[in-house]
Amino acid sequence: MDIEFSLLTIIKQHIKCNDKIDINYKFGKDDVDSISFINIVIDIEKTFNIDFEDDMLLMELFPDVLSFEAYIRKLLYPRDSEPHKKPIGALAYESEG
């Protein structure tokens, strides 16, 4: 799934000046109100099958599109479950055998 494309599609549905939105776009004070923010979050959760943590449901934590993308990536690819990394215990077990 292309995170950037999907995220931009969601944000463009809920923001007033959607013609100039790209991944580097910083939200202005009139771009996103509290209702729009919650609708963006809901659509992100549905699209990416993730759940925002309660303490992350604050507009000021997402001043731009990149901050949404970074948070989505954090939820989709947590450090502990990266496929190219093995747990420390697994490495120790392999070296014994």
N, C-alpha and C positions, 0 to 999 in steps of 0.2 A: 504494500500500500504506500502510495506517495503521500507522506505526512504533509509536506508543504502545500501541495495542490489541494488536498482535502481540507486542510485548515483554512487556507485562503478562501475556498468556496464557502465554508461555514461563516467566516467573518464577513464576507461580502454580502451575505444574506441579512445580516443584522446591523450593519453600520451605514451611516447616512452617506458618506462620500466614498462609495465603494469603487469608483473608477480608478482611483490612484493607489489602491491597496496593493502592497507587495510584502515580501517576507521581512523587509527592513522598516516597515511602516510603524511609526510611533503614534499612539492614539492621542488625539487632541481632546480638550475638555468637553467638547460638544459631540464627539464621535460615538461614545458609548455611555449610556446611562445604566443604572443598576438593573433594570429589566433586560436590556440588551445583553449585558454581561452574563446574567444568569441563563439567558437563552443560548448564548454562545457556549457556555459551559455544558449545558444539557446536550446540545448537538455534538460537541466534542466527545462527551462521554458515550453517547449512542454510536457515533461513527467509529471510534477507536476501541470501544468496549472497555473503557476504563472508568474509574471513579475518582473524582477529585477529593483529596483529603479535606475535611471540614475547615482546617486552618488555612487552606489555600483558596477559599471562596471570598477573596477580597480583591476588588478591582485594582487597588494600588500595587498589588503583586504582579500584575500583568500590564505594564505600561506600553507594551509593543507586541507585535505579532511574534517576534523571536522568543519572547518570554513564554508565550503559549507553546510554541514548538518545543522549547527546551523542557518544559514540564511534561508534555506528552511523551517525549523521548525517555525522560526519567521513569515515567510510569510503565511504558512499554518495554523498556530495556534496562531494568534495574541492574546495577553493577554485579550483584551476586548471581544473576542468572545469565550472564553473557555466555553464549555458547562456546567461545574460544578459550574460556578460562575454566580450569578445574578447581574444585574446592581443595583447600590445603590438605585436608584429611585424605583425599583421593591420591594426591601426589605422594604423601608419606606411605600410603599403602602400596602403591606401585613400586616404590623404591625398595620395599622389603621383599618383594616377590621376585 
